[in-house]
Amino acid sequence: MKLFGITIITILSLNLNHGQSVKNVFFDQENLIGKFHTIDELENLKKGELISLYTKRVNEITTVIPYLALTNESGVKLADIGIKEDSNHLKILDKHHEVSIKASESNTELVSELIPYADTEKIIWAILYFEDVIKKIRIGPNGNF
C-alpha cells in the first residue's frame, strides 16, 4: 500500500512539473493547486490524502518562488515581461526547469517517506500554512488575486 501511495504522489508530481518544459514560460497553470481548504475539511481526510495535498503545495511554492519578483501569474513568457527570448535566456530557463523537476521529484520522495511519521494535526497545520503562503503569492504586490 505504501508503494502505491508513493507511486501516485510521484505521478502527480511529474504531472505538476510537466508544464515547466514549455519553452519561455516560467510556469503554467498545471503547477498550481486548484482548491484551498478549511481546517474542518482537512480534519475529515485520511493521512494519505493529507500527504498528497502537502506535496502539491510544496511543489507549487517551490515552483513559483524563484520567479516571484518577475511574475506571480501562470503562463507568463519571457517576452511578456520584457525579457528578450534569446538563446541564452531560453537555455537558462530550460536548465532551471530540468533542475526544478528533479528537485520536485526529490521533495516528493522525501515527503512520501518522512511526512507519514508526522502527527496528523501538524500536517494539517502545514497545509494551512502553505495555503496562506500560496494565497499571498497569488495576491501579489498589487493585491490582485
ZATI-938679 format. One line per field, with one value per residue (C-alpha): residue in one letter; z, y negated, x. Coordinates in steps of 0.5 Angstrom, whole numbers, padded with zeros to 4 digits. Layout:
N
seba	(A,...) $
pz	(Z,...) $
py	(Y,...) $
px	(X,...) $
//
This chain:
145
seba	(M,K,L,F,G,I,T,I,I,T,I,L,S,L,N,L,N,H,G,Q,S,V,K,N,V,F,F,D,Q,E,N,L,I,G,K,F,H,T,I,D,E,L,E,N,L,K,K,G,E,L,I,S,L,Y,T,K,R,V,N,E,I,T,T,V,I,P,Y,L,A,L,T,N,E,S,G,V,K,L,A,D,I,G,I,K,E,D,S,N,H,L,K,I,L,D,K,H,H,E,V,S,I,K,A,S,E,S,N,T,E,L,V,S,E,L,I,P,Y,A,D,T,E,K,I,I,W,A,I,L,Y,F,E,D,V,I,K,K,I,R,I,G,P,N,G,N,F) $
pz	(0000,0002,-0005,-0009,-0005,-0007,-0014,-0014,-0011,-0016,-0022,-0019,-0018,-0025,-0028,-0024,-0027,-0034,-0036,-0034,-0040,-0044,-0047,-0045,-0040,-0033,-0030,-0032,-0029,-0028,-0023,-0019,-0014,-0015,-0008,-0001,0005,0011,0018,0018,0011,0013,0019,0015,0011,0012,0013,0006,0003,0007,0005,-0002,-0001,0003,-0003,-0008,-0004,-0003,-0011,-0012,-0007,-0010,-0017,-0016,-0011,-0016,-0021,-0015,-0017,-0024,-0024,-0020,-0025,-0029,-0037,-0037,-0042,-0042,-0047,-0043,-0038,-0043,-0043,-0049,-0052,-0054,-0054,-0047,-0043,-0046,-0044,-0037,-0036,-0039,-0035,-0029,-0031,-0031,-0024,-0022,-0024,-0021,-0014,-0014,-0015,-0009,-0005,-0007,-0005,0002,0004,0002,0006,0012,0013,0015,0021,0023,0027,0023,0026,0025,0017,0017,0020,0015,0009,0012,0013,0006,0003,0007,0003,-0004,-0003,-0001,-0007,-0012,-0009,-0011,-0009,-0012,-0008,-0014,-0013) $
py	(0000,-0005,-0003,-0005,-0012,-0014,-0012,-0016,-0022,-0021,-0021,-0027,-0031,-0029,-0032,-0038,-0040,-0037,-0044,-0047,-0044,-0049,-0054,-0061,-0060,-0061,-0056,-0054,-0053,-0046,-0048,-0051,-0048,-0049,-0049,-0052,-0048,-0050,-0046,-0042,-0040,-0037,-0034,-0030,-0027,-0021,-0022,-0019,-0025,-0030,-0028,-0029,-0036,-0037,-0035,-0039,-0045,-0044,-0044,-0050,-0054,-0052,-0053,-0060,-0063,-0064,-0068,-0072,-0078,-0078,-0075,-0071,-0069,-0063,-0062,-0069,-0068,-0072,-0077,-0078,-0082,-0085,-0080,-0078,-0071,-0070,-0063,-0065,-0066,-0060,-0056,-0059,-0058,-0051,-0049,-0051,-0047,-0041,-0042,-0044,-0038,-0034,-0038,-0036,-0029,-0029,-0033,-0028,-0023,-0026,-0028,-0021,-0017,-0022,-0026,-0020,-0020,-0027,-0028,-0029,-0036,-0038,-0036,-0040,-0046,-0046,-0045,-0051,-0055,-0053,-0055,-0062,-0063,-0061,-0066,-0071,-0070,-0070,-0076,-0079,-0086,-0090,-0086,-0082,-0075) $
px	(0000,0006,0009,0002,0002,0009,0008,0001,0005,0011,0006,0002,0009,0011,0005,0005,0012,0011,0008,0015,0018,0015,0020,0020,0014,0016,0011,0004,-0003,-0001,0004,-0002,-0007,-0014,-0017,-0016,-0018,-0021,-0019,-0025,-0024,-0017,-0019,-0024,-0019,-0014,-0007,-0005,-0010,-0007,0000,-0002,-0004,0002,0006,0002,0003,0011,0011,0007,0011,0018,0016,0013,0018,0024,0020,0016,0020,0018,0011,0006,0002,0002,0003,0008,0013,0020,0017,0011,0015,0020,0026,0029,0028,0035,0038,0042,0035,0032,0038,0038,0030,0030,0036,0032,0026,0030,0033,0026,0023,0029,0028,0021,0022,0027,0022,0016,0020,0022,0015,0013,0018,0018,0012,0008,0011,0009,0003,-0004,-0005,0002,0001,-0006,-0002,0003,-0002,-0006,0001,0003,-0004,-0003,0003,0000,-0005,0000,0004,-0002,-0005,0002,0004,-0002,-0007,-0010,-0012) $
//
